[in-house]
Amino acid sequence: MLTQLSIKNFALIDSLQVEFDKGLTIITGETGAGKSILLGGLALILGKRADLSSLKDKDRKCVIEAEFSIKKYKLKQFFEENDLDYDHDTIVRREILPSGKSRAFVNDVPVRLGVLQALGDQLIDIHSQHQTLQLTDNQFQFQVIDTLANVSDEVTSYQEVLKTYQATQKELRNIRDEQAALEKEHDYNMFLLKELEEAKLEGLILADLEAQYERLNNAEDIKTNLSTSEQILSDEQVGV
C-alpha cells in the first residue's frame, strides 16, 4: 500500500508531499489542477523512462520518493532474488539529474530500471475507466480466491513444501545424470580392459614394443631413406 509520495522539481511542482491513509483515497480537481502530474510522478516510481522535460528547473535534479507498506505483499523472495534489502516499509526513490541521467533506488540500494518495473507491477495498478491490469492475471485471481477463502497460511505452507520438493527433484535429476555419466565411463573402461586382455600382452618386453612402435611410427621416413639409398646405388647415370 502506498503510504506517502514526495515530489521535488517535477513538471510544474517545486515541492509536494502527499500522505495516504488506509482505505479509499480520491484525488479530484478541475482540468489542469495537476492530477496527471501526480500520476506521472508515480509512473516514474514504477519504472517509466524519464527525460529532461520532466524537470521544472533544468539546473536541479528531480527527486520522487514513495513509501510503501508491503508486509502483506509476500515480496521477500523477490527482494532476495534481486539482492535488495527487504523492509515492511519500503522506500522507492527515483532521481533525474540535470545531465539527463536517471537513477533508481529501493531502500537506498541502486537498481536497474527492469527490476524497478517488475517491483512496480506488484505494488500499484494504475488504470483508467474500464481498464485493468491484474484482473486478467491468473496469479492475481488465485490470490483473490485464497484471500476470500482465508487460506493464506495454508498456501504459504504448501509453497514452502513445493519449493523443497522441487529442489529435491532437481537434486535427484543431478544424481541420475551423474550416475549415467559414471556408467558410461565404466562401460568404456571395461571395453578397454577387454581389448587389453584379448591383446595377450603377457611375456612381451616393453623395450621391444617401444622400439617396434618407433619403427612403425617412422615408417614413412624409413621408406623415403631406403628409396634414396637405392637410387644412389643403382641410378643408370651416376649410380655407384
ZAMIFI-180487 format. One line per 2 residues: for each residue x negated, y negated, z negated of C-alpha. Coordinates in Angstrom, 2 decimals, padded with zeros to 5 digits. Each point is the difference from the previous one (the first is absolute). Layout:
X/Y/Z ~ ...
This chain:
000.00/000.00/000.00 ~ -001.27/-003.46/000.90
-000.28/-002.04/-003.20 ~ -001.91/-003.09/001.09
-001.08/-001.71/003.22 ~ -002.58/-002.79/000.18
-000.72/-001.94/003.22 ~ -002.67/-002.65/000.53
-000.76/-001.98/003.17 ~ 002.31/001.98/002.25
002.06/-001.57/002.81 ~ 001.83/-002.95/-001.61
-000.66/001.18/-003.57 ~ -002.81/-001.57/-002.00
000.61/002.06/-003.14 ~ 002.96/002.13/-001.03
000.69/002.68/-002.60 ~ 003.18/002.08/-000.15
000.87/002.52/-002.71 ~ 002.45/002.81/000.63
002.06/001.65/-002.72 ~ 001.52/003.46/-000.02
003.07/000.47/002.12 ~ 001.17/-001.85/003.09
-001.80/-003.19/001.02 ~ 001.54/-002.25/002.65
-001.83/-002.91/001.63 ~ 002.31/-002.42/001.77
-000.41/-003.33/001.73 ~ 000.72/-001.96/003.12
-001.90/000.52/003.24 ~ -003.54/-001.30/-000.46
000.03/000.33/-003.77 ~ -002.92/002.44/000.12
001.61/003.43/-000.39 ~ -001.86/001.37/003.03
-003.30/-001.39/-001.33 ~ 000.45/002.06/-003.16
000.63/003.09/002.10 ~ -003.00/-000.88/002.17
-002.24/-000.18/-003.06 ~ 001.40/003.28/-001.26
-000.64/001.58/003.40 ~ -003.70/-000.90/-000.31
-000.08/001.76/-003.37 ~ 001.43/003.08/001.73
-002.76/000.07/002.63 ~ 001.11/-002.28/002.84
-002.87/-001.50/002.01 ~ -000.81/-003.64/-000.72
-001.52/-002.93/001.90 ~ -001.01/-003.62/-000.62
003.48/-001.26/000.84 ~ 001.09/001.36/-003.40
-002.10/-002.62/-001.83 ~ 001.63/-003.24/-001.10
-003.41/-001.63/-000.52 ~ -002.50/001.44/002.48
-002.91/-000.91/-002.33 ~ 001.23/002.12/-002.91
000.67/003.71/-000.25 ~ 003.49/001.39/-000.29
000.66/002.33/-002.93 ~ 003.14/002.11/-000.37
000.31/002.24/-003.02 ~ 002.77/002.33/-001.06
000.45/002.07/-003.14 ~ 001.88/003.28/000.16
001.26/002.29/-002.74 ~ -000.65/003.45/001.51
000.35/002.31/-003.01 ~ 002.92/001.88/001.60
-001.39/000.01/003.55 ~ -002.18/003.13/-000.39
-002.96/-001.57/001.80 ~ -002.87/001.39/-002.10
-001.00/002.47/002.72 ~ -000.01/-002.78/002.62
-002.29/-002.10/-002.19 ~ -002.34/002.97/-000.63
-000.19/000.89/003.70 ~ -000.98/-003.59/000.88
-002.40/-000.56/-002.95 ~ 002.19/-002.68/-001.56
000.40/-000.86/-003.69 ~ 003.51/001.04/-001.04
002.01/-002.21/-002.34 ~ 003.71/-000.06/-000.78
-000.15/-003.76/000.63 ~ -001.82/-000.16/003.33
-001.16/-003.27/001.55 ~ -000.34/-000.33/003.77
-001.86/-003.04/001.31 ~ -000.54/-001.30/003.51
-002.46/-002.77/000.90 ~ -000.31/-001.84/003.31
-003.23/-001.99/000.28 ~ -000.47/-003.23/002.02
-002.27/002.01/002.29 ~ 003.01/002.11/001.01
-001.15/003.11/-001.83 ~ 002.47/001.85/-002.19
-000.62/002.08/-003.13 ~ 002.29/002.27/-001.97
-000.27/001.30/-003.57 ~ 001.92/002.46/-002.14
-000.74/-000.48/-003.70 ~ -003.10/-001.97/001.08
-001.29/002.91/002.11 ~ -000.59/-000.97/003.69
002.12/002.08/002.38 ~ 000.38/000.38/003.75
003.12/-001.36/001.65 ~ 001.18/003.52/000.88
-000.08/001.06/-003.67 ~ 001.88/-003.17/-000.98
002.66/000.72/002.63 ~ 000.39/003.59/-001.24
000.39/-001.25/-003.57 ~ 002.36/-002.80/001.03
002.31/002.48/001.73 ~ 000.55/001.65/-003.38
000.47/-003.21/-001.97 ~ 002.53/-002.11/001.90
002.48/000.52/002.79 ~ 000.64/-003.29/001.83
002.95/000.14/002.39 ~ 002.56/-002.25/001.56
003.75/000.62/000.31 ~ 000.90/003.49/001.28
-003.72/001.01/-000.02 ~ -001.75/002.36/-002.39
-003.34/001.74/-000.10 ~ 000.20/002.70/-002.62
003.56/001.25/000.35 ~ -001.01/002.16/002.96
-003.17/001.26/-001.69 ~ 000.35/003.61/-001.21
-002.30/-000.52/-002.97 ~ 002.06/-002.97/-001.19
003.21/001.97/000.39 ~ -001.40/002.81/-002.14
-001.05/-002.53/-002.65 ~ 003.54/-001.39/-000.11
001.46/003.51/-000.37 ~ -002.49/000.88/-002.76
000.77/-003.26/-001.82 ~ 003.76/000.53/000.18
-000.41/003.60/-001.16 ~ -002.27/-001.15/-002.84
-002.61/002.66/000.75 ~ -003.09/-002.22/000.27
-001.88/001.99/-002.69 ~ 000.78/003.30/001.74
-001.14/-001.41/003.35 ~ -003.26/-001.24/-001.52
-000.61/003.41/-001.59 ~ 000.75/001.75/003.30
-002.37/-002.32/001.88 ~ -002.82/000.81/-002.43
000.58/003.76/000.36 ~ 000.21/-000.36/003.80
-003.25/-001.94/000.05 ~ -001.72/002.76/-002.00
001.49/002.67/002.27 ~ -001.19/-001.78/003.15
-003.50/-000.43/-001.46 ~ -000.08/003.73/-000.87
001.16/000.88/003.51 ~ -002.79/-002.10/001.48
-002.55/001.69/-002.28 ~ 001.33/003.43/001.03
-000.33/-000.90/003.70 ~ -003.60/-001.10/-000.59
-000.79/003.28/-001.79 ~ 001.55/002.03/002.83
-001.96/-001.97/002.60 ~ -003.20/000.59/-001.97
000.83/003.70/-000.29 ~ 000.58/000.26/003.76
-003.34/-001.71/000.68 ~ -001.81/002.37/-002.41
001.65/003.04/001.60 ~ -001.07/-001.22/003.43
-003.57/-000.46/-001.22 ~ 000.10/003.46/-001.62
001.16/001.64/003.26 ~ -002.81/-001.75/001.90
-002.60/001.14/-002.53 ~ 001.31/003.57/000.18
-000.30/-000.15/003.79 ~ -003.61/-001.12/-000.30
-000.70/002.76/-002.53 ~ 001.46/002.61/002.35
-002.16/-001.29/002.85 ~ -003.10/000.26/-002.17
000.89/003.52/-001.13 ~ 000.58/001.16/003.58
-003.32/-001.52/001.09 ~ -001.81/002.64/-002.15
-002.84/-002.24/-001.08 ~ -001.41/002.46/-002.55
-003.69/000.75/000.56 ~ -000.58/-002.93/002.32
-002.98/-002.26/-000.68 ~ 000.87/-003.68/-000.27
-003.30/-001.11/001.54 ~ 000.65/002.15/003.10
003.53/-001.36/000.33 ~ -001.27/-003.59/-000.28
-002.66/000.66/002.65 ~ 002.58/001.56/002.33
002.34/-002.96/-000.62 ~ -002.77/-002.44/000.91
-000.73/001.89/003.24 ~ 003.65/000.09/000.99
000.44/-003.61/-000.99 ~ -002.89/-000.97/002.30
000.85/002.43/002.80 ~ 000.48/-002.78/002.56
-003.42/-001.54/-000.73 ~ -001.66/003.41/000.11
001.64/000.77/003.36 ~ -001.14/-003.34/001.42
-003.59/000.51/-001.20 ~ -000.12/003.52/001.44
001.30/-001.26/003.34 ~ -002.66/-002.70/000.06
-002.72/002.53/-000.84 ~ 001.17/002.33/002.78
-000.11/-002.84/002.51 ~ -003.54/-000.90/-001.04
-001.10/003.59/000.48 ~ 001.80/000.91/003.24
000.52/-003.21/001.97 ~ -000.92/000.67/003.65
-002.09/-003.17/000.42 ~ -001.57/-000.82/-003.33
000.72/003.11/-002.06 ~ -002.83/001.72/-001.94
